[in-house]
Amino acid sequence: MDHEHTTLADDLERMLATQSDRRQSLRWLFAGAAALPLIGCGGGSSTTTASTTTGNGGTTSTGSTGTGTSTGTGTGSNGTCSVIPEETGGPYPGDGTNSNGSGIANALTLSGIVRSDIRTSVSPGSATAAGIPTTLKLQIVNVGNSCASAAGAAVYLWHCDRDGNYSMYATGLTKENYLRGVQEADSSGIVTFTTIFPGCYAGRMPHIHFEVYPSLAKATSAANRVKTSQFTFPMATLNEAYSTTAYASSSRNLSSISYATDNVFSDGTSLQIASVTGDPVNGYVVTLTIGVSL
């Protein structure tokens, strides 16, 4: 699928893809931004049985955020906490930091954007995204408090649709805002989103974007975000999902890209591959533990 690149964010993302040290580039690009050094817990290598793919986060590692490097340990639900990389929000964040061609694109201020089911747009949109039903369960833990559950933190999450298009930006979708939503973490630090499995567009491995905020009240301005990152899925899940007819274009795009050549995941995926259960018929459940410093 072809994507037009007309924004500054597109140019920055392409520049990141050519740097010999993407982490150093991110530190330079985001210097002065409101991104604090944070810790995250994620899945590692994956194993697959008939309809279950499981991540394994057993080792402690060090990574970089947009403003520096942090190291931390603690016990989260997936094992030992490790730094989750700070990643670009890409050209389609919809958080008020760029334009969609007709004005500032900001889903954070939309009435009704705080919701669990993100498949249908809120006003002024009305469209519903089609695709394999998918439940996302992200647990936010506070590394500064021995990875205790970060109850009350908030997550803004967005991803492309089955055809690789982003609401608020793609042609014909600038008034839509599906596959975008905000959730407040419950007493266990968990946010849950009902969505569809994202497609794969040319040049990127399939992924989901998210921003973490210290509270729901602060999740109305991108200036308050404390972490921006992305996560992806095991290859077994991608191959299974994209074998379905509705995801035929994703299958073709996936065949020409890999984690090793992706401009975000080429430096490692151990902290950014979620655990997945389910199948294309009954839907998927995707889980990941994300550490932050609050």
URPEPE-V821692 format. One record per residue. N is the residue number from 1. OMEGA is omega in whole degrees, -180 to 180 (* if undefined). Layout:
n:N omega:OMEGA
n:N omega:OMEGA
This chain:
n:1 omega:-178
n:2 omega:176
n:3 omega:176
n:4 omega:179
n:5 omega:-176
n:6 omega:-176
n:7 omega:175
n:8 omega:-179
n:9 omega:177
n:10 omega:-179
n:11 omega:179
n:12 omega:-179
n:13 omega:177
n:14 omega:178
n:15 omega:179
n:16 omega:-177
n:17 omega:-176
n:18 omega:-178
n:19 omega:178
n:20 omega:178
n:21 omega:-176
n:22 omega:180
n:23 omega:179
n:24 omega:178
n:25 omega:179
n:26 omega:178
n:27 omega:179
n:28 omega:-176
n:29 omega:-174
n:30 omega:178
n:31 omega:-180
n:32 omega:179
n:33 omega:-177
n:34 omega:177
n:35 omega:-178
n:36 omega:177
n:37 omega:-173
n:38 omega:-180
n:39 omega:179
n:40 omega:176
n:41 omega:-178
n:42 omega:179
n:43 omega:178
n:44 omega:-180
n:45 omega:-175
n:46 omega:172
n:47 omega:-174
n:48 omega:167
n:49 omega:-169
n:50 omega:-177
n:51 omega:-178
n:52 omega:174
n:53 omega:-172
n:54 omega:176
n:55 omega:-179
n:56 omega:-178
n:57 omega:-171
n:58 omega:-174
n:59 omega:177
n:60 omega:179
n:61 omega:-177
n:62 omega:179
n:63 omega:-176
n:64 omega:171
n:65 omega:-177
n:66 omega:-178
n:67 omega:179
n:68 omega:-178
n:69 omega:180
n:70 omega:174
n:71 omega:179
n:72 omega:176
n:73 omega:180
n:74 omega:-176
n:75 omega:175
n:76 omega:-175
n:77 omega:179
n:78 omega:180
n:79 omega:-176
n:80 omega:-178
n:81 omega:178
n:82 omega:-179
n:83 omega:173
n:84 omega:-175
n:85 omega:168
n:86 omega:-178
n:87 omega:175
n:88 omega:174
n:89 omega:178
n:90 omega:-176
n:91 omega:-174
n:92 omega:-173
n:93 omega:-179
n:94 omega:-179
n:95 omega:179
n:96 omega:-177
n:97 omega:176
n:98 omega:-176
n:99 omega:175
n:100 omega:179
n:101 omega:178
n:102 omega:179
n:103 omega:179
n:104 omega:179
n:105 omega:-176
n:106 omega:177
n:107 omega:-175
n:108 omega:-178
n:109 omega:-179
n:110 omega:175
n:111 omega:179
n:112 omega:-178
n:113 omega:174
n:114 omega:-175
n:115 omega:179
n:116 omega:180
n:117 omega:-174
n:118 omega:-175
n:119 omega:-178
n:120 omega:179
n:121 omega:168
n:122 omega:-179
n:123 omega:19
n:124 omega:179
n:125 omega:179
n:126 omega:-175
n:127 omega:177
n:128 omega:180
n:129 omega:178
n:130 omega:178
n:131 omega:-180
n:132 omega:179
n:133 omega:-177
n:134 omega:175
n:135 omega:178
n:136 omega:176
n:137 omega:-179
n:138 omega:177
n:139 omega:179
n:140 omega:179
n:141 omega:-178
n:142 omega:-178
n:143 omega:179
n:144 omega:179
n:145 omega:177
n:146 omega:178
n:147 omega:173
n:148 omega:180
n:149 omega:-178
n:150 omega:178
n:151 omega:178
n:152 omega:174
n:153 omega:-178
n:154 omega:179
n:155 omega:169
n:156 omega:-174
n:157 omega:177
n:158 omega:177
n:159 omega:-179
n:160 omega:179
n:161 omega:-177
n:162 omega:-178
n:163 omega:178
n:164 omega:-179
n:165 omega:177
n:166 omega:174
n:167 omega:-179
n:168 omega:-176
n:169 omega:-175
n:170 omega:178
n:171 omega:-179
n:172 omega:-177
n:173 omega:-176
n:174 omega:178
n:175 omega:-180
n:176 omega:-180
n:177 omega:179
n:178 omega:-179
n:179 omega:173
n:180 omega:179
n:181 omega:180
n:182 omega:176
n:183 omega:175
n:184 omega:-179
n:185 omega:179
n:186 omega:-176
n:187 omega:177
n:188 omega:-179
n:189 omega:-174
n:190 omega:169
n:191 omega:-177
n:192 omega:177
n:193 omega:171
n:194 omega:-173
n:195 omega:173
n:196 omega:180
n:197 omega:-176
n:198 omega:176
n:199 omega:177
n:200 omega:177
n:201 omega:-173
n:202 omega:173
n:203 omega:180
n:204 omega:169
n:205 omega:178
n:206 omega:-175
n:207 omega:174
n:208 omega:178
n:209 omega:172
n:210 omega:172
n:211 omega:178
n:212 omega:179
n:213 omega:-178
n:214 omega:179
n:215 omega:178
n:216 omega:-179
n:217 omega:-179
n:218 omega:-178
n:219 omega:177
n:220 omega:180
n:221 omega:-180
n:222 omega:179
n:223 omega:-177
n:224 omega:-177
n:225 omega:180
n:226 omega:177
n:227 omega:171
n:228 omega:-179
n:229 omega:180
n:230 omega:170
n:231 omega:-176
n:232 omega:-170
n:233 omega:176
n:234 omega:180
n:235 omega:-180
n:236 omega:178
n:237 omega:-180
n:238 omega:-180
n:239 omega:180
n:240 omega:-178
n:241 omega:-174
n:242 omega:174
n:243 omega:179
n:244 omega:-175
n:245 omega:-176
n:246 omega:-179
n:247 omega:-176
n:248 omega:-180
n:249 omega:177
n:250 omega:178
n:251 omega:179
n:252 omega:-180
n:253 omega:-180
n:254 omega:-177
n:255 omega:-178
n:256 omega:-179
n:257 omega:177
n:258 omega:175
n:259 omega:-176
n:260 omega:-178
n:261 omega:180
n:262 omega:-175
n:263 omega:175
n:264 omega:-173
n:265 omega:-175
n:266 omega:180
n:267 omega:175
n:268 omega:-179
n:269 omega:-171
n:270 omega:-179
n:271 omega:-171
n:272 omega:174
n:273 omega:-179
n:274 omega:173
n:275 omega:-176
n:276 omega:171
n:277 omega:178
n:278 omega:-178
n:279 omega:-176
n:280 omega:-178
n:281 omega:-177
n:282 omega:-180
n:283 omega:-177
n:284 omega:169
n:285 omega:-175
n:286 omega:-179
n:287 omega:178
n:288 omega:175
n:289 omega:-174
n:290 omega:179
n:291 omega:175
n:292 omega:177
n:293 omega:-175
n:294 omega:*
